[in-house]
Amino acid sequence: MEITQANTSRGPSLATQATDSTAISSDFETFLRMLTVQMENQDPLNPVDSSDYAVQLATFSGVEQQVQTNDLLRSLATQLGSSGMAQMAAWVGKEARAPVAAYFAGDAITLAPNPVTIAERAEIIVTNEDGSEVDRFDVPISAEPLEWSGLDADGYPRELGLYSFEVVSYSGEDILAQDAVDVYSTVTEVRSQGGEIVLILQGGAAIATSQVSALRDPSL
């Protein structure tokens, strides 16, 4: 923030030299010394009006207060973020339900599809990390959770990795809706990222806490 002298027609302006408000606010004595030098070196035939000095002092004071306010707000934001992470730490080890890709580690993955209630039928499409379809199966028109075993047609476990799930609702042959399926994934870490608290899930997916629609103990 640049400090501008009210009267720009007389001598060099101290205010225009003071562009670093943070540095000035941290050393008010420096500002006073600079002001004294300006007064001592002004043109005696055309001195700076005393009201101009008052404006500079008032402007400096306002900038200093604003910087201190900003520092206080940043400090409060940091404290609130730390407090939020401390509260969310209890989520580590829990299973959060959110519309994200789930990591298949050999165990069944719990899905919570929510097909359109007026649909005549619905199916889930499963894709791997490359975006290739690896599975497709019909599901009831219900919001009840179900298990995806992760087994292929021969009964062997699929490759370990992230899998995405989409529920497609049909009326006859017409598609009514295509929605991401909520899945249960283990929370491995709570992290502050971009000023927001995010959860890191098994497999590395990161989600905002606002995306979580349910939380459960992994033993359930």
RODO-2510 file (C-alpha; in nm, 4 decimals, decimal comma):
residues 220
     n   res          X          Y          Z
     1     m     0,0000     0,0000     0,0000
     2     e     0,1515     0,3346    -0,1085
     3     i     0,1251     0,6412     0,1189
     4     t     0,0550     0,9563    -0,0843
     5     q     0,1347     1,3095     0,0420
     6     a    -0,1592     1,5487     0,0325
     7     n     0,0473     1,8308    -0,1192
     8     t     0,2589     1,7000    -0,4066
     9     s     0,3950     2,0368    -0,5202
    10     r     0,6545     2,0879    -0,2464
    11     g     0,9822     1,9014    -0,2174
    12     p     1,0331     1,5257    -0,2005
    13     s     0,7486     1,3367    -0,0384
    14     l     0,8422     1,1128     0,2516
    15     a     0,5186     0,9257     0,2081
    16     t     0,5914     0,8216    -0,1512
    17     q     0,9212     0,6758    -0,0333
    18     a     0,7470     0,4623     0,2254
    19     t     0,5923     0,1942     0,0070
    20     d     0,6648    -0,0947     0,2364
    21     s     0,3951    -0,0518     0,4990
    22     t     0,4941    -0,3682     0,6796
    23     a     0,8494    -0,2426     0,7325
    24     i     0,7277     0,0987     0,8487
    25     s     0,4754    -0,0481     1,0895
    26     s     0,7498    -0,2537     1,2495
    27     d     0,9688     0,0489     1,3166
    28     f     0,7835     0,3688     1,3977
    29     e     1,1117     0,5330     1,5100
    30     t     1,2426     0,5005     1,1544
    31     f     0,9416     0,6884     1,0267
    32     l     0,9983     0,9700     1,2756
    33     r     1,3661     0,9965     1,1797
    34     m     1,2725     1,0127     0,8127
    35     l     1,0154     1,2826     0,8895
    36     t     1,2766     1,4832     1,0813
    37     v     1,5211     1,4615     0,7893
    38     q     1,2518     1,5797     0,5525
    39     m     1,1807     1,8793     0,7730
    40     e     1,5514     1,9674     0,8038
    41     n     1,6100     1,9505     0,4290
    42     q     1,3013     2,1249     0,3024
    43     d     1,3246     2,4414     0,0941
    44     p     1,3293     2,7324     0,3446
    45     l     1,1695     2,9575     0,0827
    46     n     0,8891     2,7131     0,0262
    47     p     0,8447     2,5120     0,3479
    48     v     0,5991     2,2270     0,3781
    49     d     0,2850     2,3294     0,5572
    50     s     0,2474     2,1777     0,9021
    51     s    -0,0879     2,0312     0,7999
    52     d     0,0950     1,8156     0,5440
    53     y     0,3011     1,6596     0,8205
    54     a    -0,0172     1,5947     1,0160
    55     v    -0,1624     1,4175     0,7123
    56     q     0,1499     1,2006     0,6797
    57     l     0,1390     1,1076     1,0479
    58     a    -0,2307     1,0259     1,0295
    59     t    -0,1826     0,8219     0,7107
    60     f     0,1069     0,6312     0,8602
    61     s    -0,0934     0,5586     1,1745
    62     g    -0,3838     0,4264     0,9662
    63     v    -0,1551     0,1979     0,7649
    64     e     0,0127     0,0715     1,0814
    65     q    -0,3236    -0,0111     1,2380
    66     q    -0,4393    -0,1897     0,9211
    67     v    -0,1238    -0,4018     0,9103
    68     q    -0,1645    -0,4921     1,2758
    69     t    -0,5274    -0,5869     1,2082
    70     n    -0,4246    -0,8069     0,9157
    71     d    -0,1579    -0,9759     1,1293
    72     l    -0,4183    -1,0408     1,3990
    73     l    -0,6633    -1,1889     1,1470
    74     r    -0,3915    -1,4169     1,0057
    75     s    -0,3029    -1,5276     1,3569
    76     l    -0,6671    -1,6028     1,4364
    77     a    -0,7089    -1,7945     1,1099
    78     t    -0,4020    -2,0040     1,1908
    79     q    -0,5314    -2,0779     1,5406
    80     l    -0,8756    -2,1721     1,4100
    81     g    -0,7184    -2,3967     1,1454
    82     s    -0,5076    -2,5718     1,4063
    83     s    -0,8121    -2,6123     1,6290
    84     g    -1,0134    -2,7540     1,3397
    85     m    -0,7407    -3,0036     1,2549
    86     a    -0,7201    -3,1092     1,6192
    87     q    -1,0929    -3,1810     1,6178
    88     m    -1,0767    -3,3641     1,2851
    89     a    -0,7842    -3,5773     1,4058
    90     a    -1,0437    -3,8051     1,5634
    91     w    -1,1563    -3,8914     1,2089
    92     v    -0,8267    -4,0585     1,1245
    93     g    -0,8863    -4,4327     1,1040
    94     k    -1,2600    -4,3852     1,0482
    95     e    -1,4394    -4,4552     0,7221
    96     a    -1,5812    -4,1437     0,5562
    97     r    -1,8540    -4,1611     0,2931
    98     a    -1,8066    -3,9299    -0,0039
    99     p    -1,8461    -3,9295    -0,3854
   100     v    -1,4799    -4,0070    -0,4626
   101     a    -1,2709    -4,2865    -0,6065
   102     a    -1,2076    -4,5670    -0,3569
   103     y    -0,8903    -4,7665    -0,3091
   104     f    -0,9328    -5,1398    -0,3600
   105     a    -0,6862    -5,3247    -0,1365
   106     g    -0,8373    -5,6712    -0,1782
   107     d    -1,1344    -5,6220     0,0533
   108     a    -1,4903    -5,5398    -0,0497
   109     i    -1,5776    -5,1707    -0,0841
   110     t    -1,9029    -5,0381     0,0585
   111     l    -2,1039    -4,8323    -0,1894
   112     a    -2,3973    -4,6034    -0,1152
   113     p    -2,5686    -4,5469    -0,4519
   114     n    -2,8705    -4,3226    -0,4685
   115     p    -3,0491    -4,3833    -0,7983
   116     v    -3,3418    -4,1673    -0,9044
   117     t    -3,6476    -4,2876    -0,7160
   118     i    -3,8723    -4,2842    -1,0250
   119     a    -3,6231    -4,4877    -1,2294
   120     e    -3,7344    -4,8238    -1,3652
   121     r    -3,3869    -4,9689    -1,3237
   122     a    -3,0354    -4,8645    -1,2257
   123     e    -2,6851    -4,9943    -1,2736
   124     i    -2,3398    -4,9142    -1,1432
   125     i    -2,0455    -4,8699    -1,3756
   126     v    -1,6973    -4,9255    -1,2322
   127     t    -1,3862    -4,7748    -1,3921
   128     n    -1,0194    -4,8081    -1,3025
   129     e    -0,7535    -4,5371    -1,2729
   130     d    -0,7104    -4,5340    -1,6523
   131     g    -1,0804    -4,4613    -1,6971
   132     s    -1,1487    -4,8044    -1,8466
   133     e    -1,4696    -4,9806    -1,7546
   134     v    -1,3988    -5,2950    -1,5535
   135     d    -1,7420    -5,3842    -1,4189
   136     r    -2,1120    -5,3119    -1,4649
   137     f    -2,4016    -5,4511    -1,2623
   138     d    -2,7660    -5,3784    -1,1791
   139     v    -2,8633    -5,2409    -0,8381
   140     p    -3,1988    -5,1946    -0,6647
   141     i    -3,3761    -4,8588    -0,6752
   142     s    -3,2713    -4,7907    -0,3184
   143     a    -3,0300    -4,5817    -0,1163
   144     e    -2,9277    -4,8822     0,0936
   145     p    -2,5506    -4,9507     0,0999
   146     l    -2,4147    -5,2521    -0,0862
   147     e    -2,0774    -5,4223    -0,1274
   148     w    -1,8562    -5,4354    -0,4352
   149     s    -1,6399    -5,7445    -0,3987
   150     g    -1,3734    -5,6327    -0,6440
   151     l    -1,3657    -5,9790    -0,8027
   152     d    -1,3558    -6,0344    -1,1769
   153     a    -1,5764    -6,2742    -1,3734
   154     d    -1,3501    -6,5670    -1,2804
   155     g    -1,3629    -6,4860    -0,9103
   156     y    -1,0125    -6,3419    -0,8874
   157     p    -0,9429    -6,0078    -0,7131
   158     r    -0,8850    -5,7179    -0,9475
   159     e    -0,5639    -5,5143    -0,9429
   160     l    -0,5043    -5,3023    -0,6368
   161     g    -0,5706    -4,9356    -0,6974
   162     l    -0,8317    -4,6635    -0,7183
   163     y    -1,1734    -4,7362    -0,8684
   164     s    -1,4530    -4,4929    -0,9489
   165     f    -1,8228    -4,5748    -0,9323
   166     e    -2,1148    -4,4200    -1,1175
   167     v    -2,4831    -4,5006    -1,0846
   168     v    -2,6963    -4,4686    -1,3983
   169     s    -3,0735    -4,4411    -1,3616
   170     y    -3,2964    -4,5468    -1,6523
   171     s    -3,6549    -4,5065    -1,7621
   172     g    -3,6886    -4,7685    -2,0286
   173     e    -3,3808    -4,7131    -2,2429
   174     d    -3,3583    -4,3440    -2,1579
   175     i    -3,0987    -4,2266    -1,9080
   176     l    -3,2540    -4,0155    -1,6341
   177     a    -2,9335    -3,9365    -1,4474
   178     q    -2,5681    -4,0339    -1,4075
   179     d    -2,4250    -3,9643    -1,0645
   180     a    -2,1053    -4,0408    -0,8750
   181     v    -2,1578    -4,3050    -0,6089
   182     d    -2,0727    -4,2360    -0,2473
   183     v    -1,8173    -4,4841    -0,1165
   184     y    -1,6707    -4,5532     0,2253
   185     s    -1,2943    -4,4927     0,2438
   186     t    -1,0550    -4,4925     0,5378
   187     v    -0,9287    -4,1507     0,6498
   188     t    -0,5498    -4,1662     0,6784
   189     e    -0,4641    -3,7996     0,7396
   190     v    -0,6115    -3,4575     0,8192
   191     r    -0,4343    -3,1749     0,6382
   192     s    -0,4558    -2,7959     0,6038
   193     q    -0,4503    -2,7181     0,2342
   194     g    -0,5192    -2,3816     0,0727
   195     g    -0,6708    -2,2466     0,3918
   196     e    -0,9146    -2,5363     0,4132
   197     i    -0,9066    -2,8548     0,6166
   198     v    -0,9065    -3,1603     0,3910
   199     l    -0,9118    -3,5317     0,4545
   200     i    -0,6636    -3,7649     0,2875
   201     l    -0,8167    -4,1034     0,2147
   202     q    -0,6578    -4,4419     0,1610
   203     g    -0,5065    -4,4332    -0,1854
   204     g    -0,4256    -4,0610    -0,1684
   205     a    -0,7569    -3,8975    -0,2633
   206     a    -0,8130    -3,5611    -0,0924
   207     i    -1,1615    -3,4340    -0,0092
   208     a    -1,3071    -3,1363     0,1762
   209     t    -1,4843    -3,2153     0,5006
   210     s    -1,8000    -3,0679     0,3455
   211     q    -1,8083    -3,3601     0,1001
   212     v    -1,8436    -3,6170     0,3774
   213     s    -2,2041    -3,7318     0,4203
   214     a    -2,1404    -4,0026     0,6828
   215     l    -1,8703    -4,1362     0,9108
   216     r    -1,8440    -4,4831     1,0610
   217     d    -1,6149    -4,7121     1,2542
   218     p    -1,4275    -4,9464     1,0162
   219     s    -1,5443    -5,2487     1,2139
   220     l    -1,9048    -5,1834     1,1115
***
